[in-house]
Amino acid sequence: QSSNSTTNLPSIDTFFSSTPSSKYTISNPLQQLYNQYQTKSYKHDAIATESKRISQKEDMGVELTEGQRNQLTKNQDKLTALETSMKGLKDKIEEGMHVAIYGKPLNRQSQRSKGGDGYDRDGDDDDVDDFFDRTTTTRQRDNDQGEEVESEASLIEKWKVLLQSHSKQQTVVASTTKQCDKLQVQIDSAVDEE
């Protein structure tokens, strides 16, 4: 443990597995951090299992293909990134647990990579998500990263603009339909005259 204060905390799993009627209130952001931690932990275990299975082939005397060796290297990189990310999440979760239990934040010595608001400025490594979605490409991920998040107000404004546009288009469609009907009548009368 990185601080004496964390030794007085229950384990993360124990804290979050307690019943809702427990004496601690778990905030939504803290619950989300725990969910992220659990997801990364699951991914870590899955990647470690895959690597272990590939390595077992080599231990049994089967020579690994180049693809298998490359996958082992990729998996090791992903495991390292996940472990770093999980360490940061664990620190944040312990901070939140300390606030929930004692009503005040931990006095951690290592705040170098954090801003004044306590959020990690290093960022999470989203590349590890590719383990479960191997259909995505780096280009697709990079394009997805640039999208802006919509607020309720911006979505309502877009909806209003679309409604106005739809209304105008309906008017144009009605006018065009009338013109088509008039032309059809002219065509029908021209055919009758012949």
For each residue, the residues with C-beta under 8 A, 3 or more apart:
1: 4 6 7
2: 6 91 108 109 110
3: 6 7 106 107 108 109
4: 1 7 8
5: 8 9 98 106 107
6: 1 2 3 9 94 98 106
7: 1 3 4
8: 4 5
9: 5 6 15 94 97 98 101
10: 14 15 97
11: 14 15
12: 15 16 34 37 90 93 94 97
13: 16 17
14: 10 11 17 18
15: 9 10 11 12 18 24 26 97 100
16: 12 13 26 31 34
17: 13 14
18: 14 15 22 24
19: 22
20:
21:
22: 18 19
23:
24: 15 18 97 100 101
25: 100
26: 15 16 30 31 34 100
27: 30 31 96 100
28: 31 32
29: 32 33 96
30: 26 27 33 34 93 96 97 100
31: 16 26 27 28 34 35
32: 28 29 35 36
33: 29 30 36 37 89 92 93 96
34: 12 16 26 30 31 37 38 93
35: 31 32 38 39
36: 32 33 39 40 89 124
37: 12 33 34 40 41 86 89 90 93
38: 34 35 41 42
39: 35 36 42 43
40: 36 37 43 44 82 85 86 89 128
41: 37 38 44 45 86
42: 38 39 45 46
43: 39 40 46 47 78 82 128 129 131 132
44: 40 41 47 48 79 82 83 86
45: 41 42 48 49
46: 42 43 49 50 131 132
47: 43 44 50 51 75 78 79 82 128 131
48: 44 45 51 52 75 79
49: 45 46 52 53
50: 46 47 53 54 71 75
51: 47 48 54 55 72 75 76 79
52: 48 49 55 56
53: 49 50 56 57
54: 50 51 57 58 64 68 71 72 75
55: 51 52 58 59 72
56: 52 53 59 60
57: 53 54 60 62 64 68
58: 54 55 61 62 63 64
59: 55 56
60: 56 57
61: 58
62: 57 58
63: 58
64: 54 57 58 68 69 72
65: 68 69
66: 69 70
67: 70 71
68: 54 57 64 65 71 72
69: 64 65 66 72 73
70: 66 67 73 74
71: 50 54 67 68 74 75
72: 51 54 55 64 68 69 75 76
73: 69 70 76 77
74: 70 71 77 78
75: 47 48 50 51 54 71 72 78 79
76: 51 72 73 79 80
77: 73 74 80 81
78: 43 47 74 75 81 82 127 128 131
79: 44 47 48 51 75 76 82 83
80: 76 77 83 84
81: 77 78 84 85 125 127 128
82: 40 43 44 47 78 79 85 86 125 128
83: 44 79 80 86 87
84: 80 81 87 88 125
85: 40 81 82 88 89 124 125 128
86: 37 40 41 44 82 83 89 90
87: 83 84 90 91
88: 84 85 91 92 120 122 124
89: 33 36 37 40 85 86 92 93
90: 12 37 86 87 93 94
91: 2 87 88 94 95 108
92: 33 88 89 95 96 118 120
93: 12 30 33 34 37 89 90 96 97
94: 6 9 12 90 91 97 98 106
95: 91 92 98 99 105 106 108 118
96: 27 29 30 33 92 93 99 100
97: 9 10 12 15 24 30 93 94 100 101
98: 5 6 9 94 95 101 102 104 105 106
99: 95 96 102 103 104 105
100: 15 24 25 26 27 30 96 97
101: 9 24 97 98
102: 98 99
103: 99
104: 98 99
105: 95 98 99 118
106: 3 5 6 94 95 98
107: 3 5
108: 2 3 91 95 111
109: 2 3
110: 2 113
111: 108 114 118
112:
113: 110 120 121 122
114: 111 118 119 120 121
115: 118 119 121
116:
117:
118: 92 95 105 111 114 115
119: 114 115
120: 88 92 113 114 123 124
121: 113 114 115
122: 88 113
123: 120
124: 36 85 88 120
125: 81 82 84 85 128
126: 129 141
127: 78 81 130 141
128: 40 43 47 78 81 82 85 125 131
129: 43 126 132 133
130: 127 133 134 136 141
131: 43 46 47 78 128 134
132: 43 46 129
133: 129 130 136
134: 130 131
135:
136: 130 133 140 141
137: 140 141
138: 141 142
139: 142 143
140: 136 137 143 144
141: 126 127 130 136 137 138 144 145
142: 138 139 145 146
143: 139 140 146
144: 140 141 147
145: 141 142
146: 142 143
147: 144
148:
149:
150: 154 155 158
151: 154 155
152: 155 156
153: 156 157
154: 150 151 157 158
155: 150 151 152 158 159
156: 152 153 159 160
157: 153 154 160 161
158: 150 154 155 161 162
159: 155 156 162 163
160: 156 157 163 164
161: 157 158 164 165
162: 158 159 165 166
163: 159 160 166 167
164: 160 161 167 168
165: 161 162 168 169
166: 162 163 169 170
167: 163 164 170 171
168: 164 165 171 172
169: 165 166 172 173
170: 166 167 173 174
171: 167 168 174 175
172: 168 169 175 176
173: 169 170 176 177
174: 170 171 177 178
175: 171 172 178 179
176: 172 173 179 180
177: 173 174 180 181
178: 174 175 181 182
179: 175 176 182 183
180: 176 177 183 184
181: 177 178 184 185
182: 178 179 185 186
183: 179 180 186 187
184: 180 181 187 188
185: 181 182 188 189
186: 182 183 189 190
187: 183 184 190 191
188: 184 185 191 192
189: 185 186 192 193
190: 186 187 193 194
191: 187 188 194
192: 188 189
193: 189 190
194: 190 191
